[in-house]
């Protein structure tokens, strides 16, 4: 069954079904123009601003990040939005954001927010996007996965042409998972920097250490160092704000409770977790956002440990899209902190898995009302 990405636009009223929706019944098609149009902060961060970020008073690096990024955004005011063939004047040389520039800087052309999961990096990145004085069409926001998917859909040269006229490119969850992505992104960002595009990115890994523990990073040291040269790293310390001072996540529910809640909730989906994992292998990760179009809650039965790393990485992408879209997740089976085995949590992708656990736990907390109202 082929379901068009126009099945239901995000945020549009859902049509009541006789039975819960099924993610496994969906194989959405996502046209390239939608990938470009959706390069804006996701719904969860649509209202993110610097003054809505609440720094932890015990972590001065968070307050400093707001100051630096605010100056970064202000420093982009009046930049040439492309089309002149010359470099733009960007934030007065990277040593001091916001100072008047007499010539284009020769050093790093962007800022790299590094820190653990849950310290508010995505909130800050979205705030930067909103604060940058440019029309939405002249600034882009997307995850690393969405950026590589855009290259796959448009081709390298067309992606360069599409983004070269932008004033700012924000890349969330910047992670290099294979050598091909390393070369691809290094080449893309080099072209965009040459065109005068300012860069901002978030990650759990400093740019000079990208790829460690995942592939033979030494074989691609030149490309990785080239990526690092584009950024000034800004460290943000702190605890996971999603669980700071909050009660523990609810324990998994019984299958019957999850099924009943799905049937009683308009726009809810209901799937067995093992079957959903199998289905994700048949849908490209670039379509996981469209997979959830019009879904107001995801209900899963029989949650169990993820069997292998490829499946685990696909689940991470789905968790990110659900979190971005603020879709609560109600589940039976094992709790989410038991999704990934000990070997996975000690491996090169461990930060991705911890982020997924954190986000799914937050969404499970959001779903408590589905059972309580039943």
Secondary structure, DSSP 8 states (H G I E B T S, - for coil): --EEGGGS-TTS-----SS-B-GGG--EE--HHHHHHT-S--GGGTT--GGG----TT-HHHHHHHHHHHHHHHHTTT---SSSSS----TTSTTSTT---SS--SS--EEEEE--TTSSHHHHHHHHHHHSSS-GGGEEEEEHHHHHHHHHHH-HHHHHHHHHT-SEEEEES----SHHHHHHHHHHHHHHHHTT-EEEEEESS-GGGTTTTTS-GGGGHHHHHHHHHTEEEEE-----GGGTT-------B-HHHHHHHHHHSTTEEEEEHHHHHHHHTTS-GGGHHHHTTT-SEEEEEEE----SHHHHHHHHHHHHHHHHTT-EEEEEES-GGGSS-HHHHHSTTHHHHHHHHHHHHHHHHHTHHHHHT-
